[in-house]
Amino acid sequence: MPFYESVIIARQDLSTQQVEALTEQMTGVVSDNGGKVEKTEQWGLRSIAYKIKKNRKGHYTQLTMDAPAPAIAELERQLRLNEDVLRSLTLRIDEIDMEPSAILAAKSSRDDRPRRGDRDDRPRRDDRGDRPKRDAAPADEAPAAEAAPATEGEA
């Protein structure tokens, strides 16, 4: 059977439990029609590039499936009928990658960064000594622009 990925954007005012119930419902549609959902990813509440039905954000979910074409057609029909779904996109893929998607990988790498409160152990910029400090020029030395002799045409 061919492999598919489907990304679903649900309304922003749904709770996490309602989004999970919607995901389970769509998983049931695929399995009832002879397919199998191999991987499910909840990307969470994310901003949308433009307003869709007066919503600026949406709950994103990705389903990776091994299913026949009629199962995908029924899934897309159910997604169009559901009022909680703002948009969906289903693509055929060559193979299923069981590693986390780029969205989840970026999200987890963001969590590894130190927070602002954790930065106290780093030295301040003036304490580092990696840059030479500027010394004031001695008062008896004239700047280079004033030291140059004036030519006859400038006077």
N, C-alpha and C positions, 0 to 999 in steps of 0.2 A: 504494500500500500504506500502511497505517497505521503510525504511529511509536510506539515503546515505549521505556521506560526500565526497566531491571532492576537492582536493588541486591542484591548477594550478600554474605552474611557467612560467611566460612570460619573453621574452627577456628583457635585462637590458636597451637597447636603446629606448624602447617605452616610450612615455610620460604617465602621469597619466590618461589623457583623453582617450588615446588609450587603456589602460588597463581596464578602466571603460567600454568602448565600447565593448571590448572583453567579459567582464563579462556579459554585457547586452545581447550580442549575444548568449552566452551559456545559460543564463537564458531563453531566447526566445526558444531555442531548447528544453529545458526541458518542458516548458509550452505548446509548440505546440504538444508535444507527450503525453499529459495528466498528467504531473507532476506539482509539485509546489515547487519553491525555498523558503524555510522557512527563511533562514538566509544567508546573504552574509557578509564576512569580508575581508577587504583589509589589508594585513599585511605589505605592503610596499616593498621597495627595500631592499633585504637581501642578505647576502653572501651565496654562495653555497659551499658545502664541497669540490667539485672538479669541474673542468671545464666541461661544457656541451656545445658543439658546439661553442667553443672559448669564452664562457661567464663565468665570475666569479661571477656574481650577477644575481638576477632575481626578478621580481615583483611577490609576492606571493598573491594568492587569495583563499579563502575557500568558497565553496558553500555547504550549508546543505539543502538536498532535501527530499521531500516526493513524490516518483515517481515510476511508474512501471518499470520493467526490460527493456522493449523496449526503453523507454525514456533514460535510462542510457546508453544503447548500442549506441544509436544515438549520445548522448553527447560525449561519448568516441571516436566515429568515427570522429565527427567534430573536436575534440581536436587533433587527430592524423593528420588530414588534414591541420590544421592551422599552418602556418610557424612561427607565433609569439610565439607559445607554445613550451617551451623546454621540460617540463615533466609534467605529471599529474598522480594523484593517486586517485582512487575512492574506497571507502570502504563502506560496509553495516554496519549500526549501529543499536542498539536495540531501542534507543529513541533519540529524538532531545533535546539537552540541549540549552536553549535560552540564557544562560549566556555567556559572552565573553570567547573565547578559552584561553588556557594557554599562547599562544603567546601574545595576546592582554592584558591579565592580567599582564604579566611581563612587557610589554611595558608601561602600565599606572602606575605601581608601581615605575618604573624607573623615571618617570616624577615627582614623589612626593619627591624625594630625594633633599636635598639642593645642590645647585651648589657651585663651589669653591669660587665664589664671595660672597656667602651668609654665609661663615664660619667665618667672622670677629668677630661675637659676642661671639664665643667660646673662652675660655681662652687658652693661649698657654700652652705647656706641662710643662715648668718650672714655670709657674705662678699658677698651680693647687694646689700643696701642697698635692696631694693624695699619693705621693711617698716620703719617707724620703730621704733627701739629704745626700750624702756621706760626712762624715767629714774626713779630713786628720788625720792620726794617729799622735799623738804627737812624736816629734823627739827623746825624751828621752827613749821611749819604743822601744825595738827591736822587729822585726817580729818574729813570732812563730818558723819558721824554723831555724833561727840563734840562738835562745835562748836554743835549745835543746843541751844537752852536747854530745860531740862526744864520740863514743865508742872506745875501744882500737884497734879494727881491722880496723877502718876507718882512723886512723892517719898515 
